[in-house]
Amino acid sequence: MRLPAPDSPELRVLAKRYVSWSREGPLRLRYLKIMGVNALRDGEPRRSLLVRSLGEDASLITDDELDLLLTSEWRARLTAAWLIGLDLRTGYRDRLGELLYDGSFVKANAGYALAFARFGQHPDAMFLATALAHKLSEPEPFYERDFVIGALLYLDERLGTDHAGGLLSGSWRQPVPSRPDRERFKGYMGQLCAFADECMRRTIRSTPE
């Protein structure tokens, strides 16, 4: 799938650098690798290439570059959210909360959900719960709903809270997934967070002294 034309030459460079490809040839179209649960599916050597390149770029990308990617289309926003989550840049918490609440970009919501799951604090659970209640009450489709629910369940388990319980037992305009599906996506979120941890651990080990 071809990326839409960016709004500026600078954004075009960033999209090429971080979103549509990486330094390693087998990882072209990186956004496809981090879409959904695709990051969990590669075997070696591609998995190690993805782990290393994500960790390195999460550490290297600047806040100005992330800010610009977050103004673009869903592929750029998904990638930026992943890199923010990997590097635990909690200064983006409010910005990601606003983007998730709006929730109008297909696929990007899964990246915001991952970032909040990685941050792992009570405010992150609240952002997920607030966005979930807002979007479930609207008639328009809630893109990547199951990833948002999975992230909230994951945080509830870690934090000893029950934000999801009350929400998922309510009556909404949008359908709520079955309990097995909720548990499946909670498991996916745990696996994606473990994958993110691995990306950053390998980056630390590979950094020269």
C-alpha positions, 0 to 999 in steps of 0.5 A, a space after each residue: 500500500 502506498 503512503 499518501 503524499 505528505 504535506 511537506 518535504 520534511 514529513 516526506 523524509 521522516 515517513 521514509 526514514 521511520 514509517 515506510 522503511 528502515 535501514 535493513 532491506 527486509 524491513 521495508 514497510 515497517 508500519 506493516 510490521 507493527 500493525 496489529 500483532 504482526 510484530 509477534 509473527 516474524 521468525 529469525 532473522 527478520 525478528 531480530 532485525 525488527 527488534 534492533 531497528 525499533 529499539 534504535 529508532 525509539 532512542 534516536 528519534 527526536 520529539 520534534 520528529 515525533 510531533 510532526 509524524 503525529 500530525 500526519 496520516 495513520 501509518 505515521 501516527 501508528 509508528 510514532 505511537 510505537 516509538 513513543 511507547 518503546 522509549 517510555 516518553 510519558 511527556 506525550 501522555 496528554 497528546 496521545 490521550 487526545 488522539 485516542 479520544 478523537 479516534 478517527 484514524 484507522 489502525 493508529 489507535 492500536 499504537 496509542 493503546 500500546 503506548 499507554 500499556 507501556 507507560 503503565 500508570 493509573 493516568 494511562 488506564 484513565 485515558 484508555 477508559 475515558 476514550 473507550 466510554 466516549 467511543 462506545 457511546 458513538 454510532 461511528 465505528 471505533 477503530 482498533 477497539 479490541 486493542 484499546 480494551 486489551 490494553 485497559 484489561 492489561 493495566 487493570 490487572 497490573 494496577 489492581 483496578 477494574 476500570 474495564 469491568 464497569 465499562 464492558 458490562 454497560 449498554 453501548 451503541 457499539 458492540 462489546 467483544 465477548 469475554 474470550 475475545 477480551 482475554 485474547 487481546 489482553 494477552 496480545 497486549 502483554 506480548 506486545 509489551 514484552 516485545 517492546 521491552 526486548 527491543 529496548 533491552 537489546 538497544 541498551 546492550 548494543 550501545 557502545 560504551 
